[in-house]
């Protein structure tokens, strides 16, 4: 018979040999040093491994110098998934790098009087140390930094490849211009009042020659392949679908009563409403506006055009162009007024729209604002209303539609397009909301655009063998006077690669989204000096299995990354299969909100030193102990005094506890309400795990690892314990690999820990194997605690906990062969116990004696007269 002992005795014995609690700081420092030494001795090449690959990636950070809790959350999630997959035996790539170009570094450099390069390098060193503190296991040998010439050389190479493919072009585009500092401003540098963040000047709109990438050439596959992304949140796919914005409809031509002007082209998704057109609206940059402005010198028009940049895009303001009208494509007796309107975008469609006040809410509002006395034409009879406007796509055309009256909306639309087509004034068409990508930035800290301007040859590309076009580091930054590259003679002046004559380099740098749109590809082959990455390694390691980052990147970054993946695959740089999608599974983690205190009377945000937290459950105002502050959880900001320093949290509670708290508090996609007072719960849990481990180890003393007893040899309690273990293996594995419900992983492990602590009569072999399984399941979440526990349990095993295989689920162990027995005394139920179905009546009686001792062992020594086993062993009635 195997030896057993109660859990309380085991914990007492264990305390003699092991510390009752771990010193998390000391343990984490110990294992950080060991892991670092092991990594240095075992540099791997993930792309050449023969194991099945698993590429897990978190969006790389901008090197600001400080990790915040949002960083800690996303990188904890990726680290847990990476460690789990490694234990499953996958060849895991889990890299890290730095999105290091951009405006913040340039502004910081101006404020601090140092170069952006120096500031960036300092910040990277700080943040690399912070990553170590959180116990993140990144493949640092694959590290990339976008501001390194070794990286942006290949960003420039990809630009040239796109240029060769006809996807890069240059044209005039409107930018934000600071007339005092004489420089271009990013949108975020313009305040809500339209003023420059630095000079305070009213920002002007100015046309400059800009570089564009023809992402619209890939609009169809970018839209179509969204349907294949089963592992993406539907919300993100919908956002991208709307951004790409495919519309099916018709184009109509409206002749102008000005002989020297071309007709106005419009696109509409509702050709059935053509007979209800009452006005045309055009953008400020439309040729007809320029014609009227130049020929009439109308002061009111000029004033409206100057005012337009300050108007919101949904403004109902409009200006009717004087002396000019349009003819209806199907009724040349109609003179249609033409308005300039802020809501018309110059780069969508043809920069003109038709106005149908009777059947479009926006047109209705505009018409009532600008022509309140003019009757609205209704050309469709429908019961579907929006804000009282009949906008429905079902119904029939009215008599106002002329010869098309009585037709259904669908029939009428077809007939109207056919009639316009017959006159050469209409056709079926498709339009996209997606615009070509403007990548020019008139800034210094970015990848230089590798183009040269020659007076004889025009604009020519830099030869590939001359890449990278390096940023000069001896630059004086002032934030004024345009791009500083235009004043750096050594950078600016060069020879034309075609004719050898004097030429000038392009002084624009690339949008930082270009750098971050292909970094996941460079990670697979970061040391390659001949190409951005090799075909073999790209085809082997791409796509990314799991990508983690904020939903705020749902449109731009993720759309551009998909474009780069499709372009490089189409160019033969890697085998992208049918869709060349870069990310199979996308996890968008929620924000972290901080605990926020406000004055109950004034609503003022309170600083930490204004709140007395002696009793965290009942906080008081320091200034008035009778008052309790209001508590809420809000987005962290300096003005709300609710920010949290992750470094301080880790020092106070340990990285393992902090990681567990981050995962446990909320599902990964939900907002995490950060309450530091609750981390102590994770400390208590990990202490219980440690006691389970040391109890199991103490019982074994110096013995070898015992064999796990066969299921049929286990006692009922052991079977129940082993069933709990395997159900937990199943749930944790599914959560880690399929649902990514990492909060339930922690809760399942807490339940298993509590169960193993409560079992009082399990043998040393099962106790040991249950403890080993618990530690393995814990390892991805609390790696240092798991490693330390493995030093206690891993008798004779090779390597640390992360060299051990992930526990395998055994369904047989979860199938209960138990039945419930009702223990009765003189016919009254006292307890329900579980027994093995194969037990004999004598064995059932023996177990009932043990489980029901408090009712069956009497002080007067009286014994039951008989024991009746009934209902197939399901009732045991002790009769006195």
Residue, then its C-alpha position, 0 to 999 in steps of 0.5 A: x500500500x502506497x504511503x499517504x499523509x495529510x497536506x497540513x503535515x506536508x506543509x509543516x515538513x516542507x517548511x523545514x527544508x525550503x523557505x516558506x516564501x520565495x524572494x521574487x526579486x532574488x529569484x528573478x535576478x538569478x534566473x535572468x543571469x542564467x537565461x542570458x548566459x544560456x542564450x549567449x552560448x546557444x545562438x540559434x538560427x530560427x529560419x534553418x531549424x527543421x522543427x515546425x515553425x511558430x512566429x509570434x510577434x508583438x508590435x515593436x515600440x517607439x523608443x521613448x525611453x520608458x515602457x508603460x503599462x500598455x507595453x507591459x501588457x502587450x509584451x507579456x501576452x506575446x511572451x506567454x504565447x512564445x514560451x508556451x509554443x517553445x515547450x510544445x516543441x515548435x521552432x519559435x521566432x519571438x523577435x524585438x526591435x525599435x520603430x525608431x524614426x519619427x517626429x518625437x525624436x526630432x522634437x526631443x532633440x530640439x528641446x534637449x540640444x542633442x542629436x536624434x540618433x544619440x537620444x534614440x540610442x540612449x532610450x533603446x538601452x534603457x528600454x532593453x533593460x526594462x524588457x529584461x526586468x519583465x522577464x521577456x524572452x525575446x530573440x535579441x539576435x534578430x533585433x532590428x532598429x529602423x533608424x540604423x543604416x543597415x535597416x533603412x538601406x533595405x527600406x530604400x531598396x523596397x522603395x526602388x523596387x516599387x518605383x521600378x514596378x510603377x508603384x511610386x510617383x510624384x505629384x503636387x499635394x496639399x500640406x500643412x504650412x507654418x508661414x512663420x517657421x517656414x516648414x511643413x507640419x504633421x497633422x498632430x502639430x496643428x492644434x484644434x484652432x488650426x495653429x502651429x504647435x510651435x510658432x502659434x501661427x495660423x496654419x496654411x494649406x500649401x501645395x508641394x511636390x510629394x511622393x506617393x505609393x500606388x496602394x490603390x493598385x492592390x485595392x481589390x486583393x486587399x479587400x477580397x483577402x480580408x475574407x480569408x483572415x479568420x483569425x482577425x477580429x471582425x471589428x478590425x476587418x470591418x474597419x479596413x473594409x470601410x477604409x478601402x471603401x469599394x462602391x459599385x455604381x455609375x459615372x455621369x457626365x454633366x456638360x458645363x455652359x462654359x465652352x472652354x471648360x471640360x464637363x464635370x464627371x461624378x460618381x454615384x452609387x445611386x444611379x436611380x436618383x439621377x432624375x432628382x439631381x438639384x445641384x452639383x458640389x465640387x471641391x475647392x481644387x476642382x478646375x471649375x472653381x479655378x476657372x470662376x475664380x480667375x475669370x470673375x475675381x469674385x471677392x466673396x468666392x475668394x473669402x469663402x475659399x480662404x475660410x474653407x480650411x477651417x470648416x469641418x468636412x461635414x459642414x453644410x456651408x456652400x458657395x454657389x459659383x456665379x455665372x456657371x451651371x451644368x446641364x443634366x445628362x438626360x434633360x438638357x433643359x435643366x440648368x443645375x447650380x454648382x456649389x463649392x462645398x467642404x464635404x467634397x474631397x478633392x482626391x475621391x472620385x472626380x472631386x465632384x458629387x451630385x446633390x439629390x436632396x430628396x433622397x440623401x440625408x447629407x444633400x438634404x441638410x445642405x440644400x435646406x441650408x443653402x436653398x431653403x426656399x426651393x422645393x425638393x424633388x422626390x423621384x422615388x416612392x419608398x417607405x424607408x426613411x432616414x431622418x424623414x428623408x426617403x432613402x430606401x433602395x426599394x420602391x418605385x420611381x415617381x412621375x418626376x422621373x419622366x419616362x422612367x416612372x413606375x419602374x422599380x429602383x433596380x430597373x430604373x437604375x439600369x434604364x437610366x445608365x443605359x440611356x446616359x450611355x447611349x448619349x455618351x454621358x454615362x457608364x457603370x463604374x466602381x470607386x474606391x475610398x482608398x487613396x494612394x499613400x503619401x509617403x513624403x515628409x519634410x523632416x530630418x529624422x526618417x529614411x531619405x528618399x533615394x531619388x536624385x534631381x538632375x537638370x538634364x535627366x529629370x528625377x532619377x533613382x539612386x543606383x542600388x549599389x550606392x544604398x544606403x543614402x545615409x542621413x548626415x548626423x552633423x545636422x543642426x535642428x531648429x524646427x524652422x525653415x523647412x527640411x534641414x537636409x536641404x541646407x546640408x551641402x554634403x548631403x544635398x549635392x551629388x552627381x547624376x547617375x545617368x549623365x554624371x552632371x551636377x545634381x541634387x538629392x531629394x530632401x524628403x524622408x519617408x513616412x515612418x509607416x514605411x519602416x514599420x510596414x515590413x519590419x516583420x520580414x526583416x526579422x526573419x533574416x536580419x543579418x542579410x547584406x544582399x537583400x531585405x531577406x532571402x527567398x528561402x527564409x522569407x518563405x520558411x518563416x512567413x506569415x506570422x502566426x500570432x500578431x499582437x498590438x493595439x486596435x488603434x493600428x487597425x487601419x493604417x499600419x495593418x493595411x500598409x503591412x498587408x500591402x507590403x506583404x502582397x507586393x513583395x510576394x508578387x515581386x517574387x521575394x517570398x512565397x506568399x501562397x494564394x493571398x500573401x497575407x502577413x498575419x494569420x491571427x491578430x490579437x488586439x489587446x485593450x488599453x490599461x486604465x489607471x485608478x483615478x481619484x477625484x475630489x467629491x465636491x469639486x471633481x478636481x483630479x487628486x495627486x497621490x499625496x492628496x489621498x490617504x490610503x492607509x486603509x485601501x478599502x476606505x481611502x480618505x482625503x488628506x486634507x479632510x479625513x471625513x471625506x472619501x474621494x470618488x474612484x474611477x478607472x480612466x485612461x492614464x495621463x499626467x493631468x489625472x495623476x493616475x499613471x503607473x511606473x511598471x519598473x516600480x511595480x516590478x520592484x515592489x511585487x516581482x515580475x512574475x506576480x505583475x505578469x500574472x496580475x496583468x493576465x488575470x485581471x481582464x480578457x486580453x481584448x478588454x480594458x484592463x483596470x489597473x488596481x495595484x492593491x490586488x497584486x497581493x492576490x497573485x503573490x498569495x497564489x504563487x506562494x501556494x504553488x511553492x508550497x505544493x512544490x516543496x511538499x511534493x519534493x519533501x515527501x520524496x526526500x532523496x528518492x528517484x522520481x517515482x512512477x505514476x501509478x496506473x489509473x486502476x491502482x489509484x485511490x478514489x481521491x487520487x483519481x479525482x486529483x489526477x482528473x483535475x490535473x488533466x482537465x486543467x491541461x486541456x483547458x489551459x492548452x486550449x486557451x493558450x493555443x486557440x481562444x487566447x483567453x489568458x485570464x482563464x488560464x490563470x484562474x484555471x491554474x489557481x483552481x488547480x493549486x487550491x485543489x492540490x492543496x486540499x487533497x489530504x490522502x494522495x500518494x507521494x508519486x501522484x503528488x509529485x507528478x501533479x506538482x510537476x504538471x502544475x509547474x509546467x503549466x505555470x512556466x509561460x506566465x511566471x517563468x522565474x517561479x517555475x524555474x526555481x520550482x523545477x530546481x526542486x522537482x526536476x530530479x535528474x532532468x536535463x535542462x531547465x523548465x523550458x527544456x521540458x515538454x508541455x504536458x499532454x492531455x489524457x482524456x482517459x484520466x478525465x473519465x470518471x468511473x466513480x459513482x455517488x454513495x449516499x451514506x445514511x444513519x438510521x435512514x437519514x442522509x448524512x453525507x454523499x461520497x464518491x466511490x469506484x464502481x468496481x468496489x466490492x460491498x465490503x470496500x464500500x462499507x470500509x470507506x463509509x466507516x472512514x468518511x462517516x466516522x463522526x456519525x458512526x463512532x459513538x462515545x458509548x461504544x454502540x455499534x451499528x446492528x447492521x449495514x444495508x447496501x442498496x440500489x447497486x451500492x448507491x446507498x449505505x444505510x447504517x442501522x443502530 
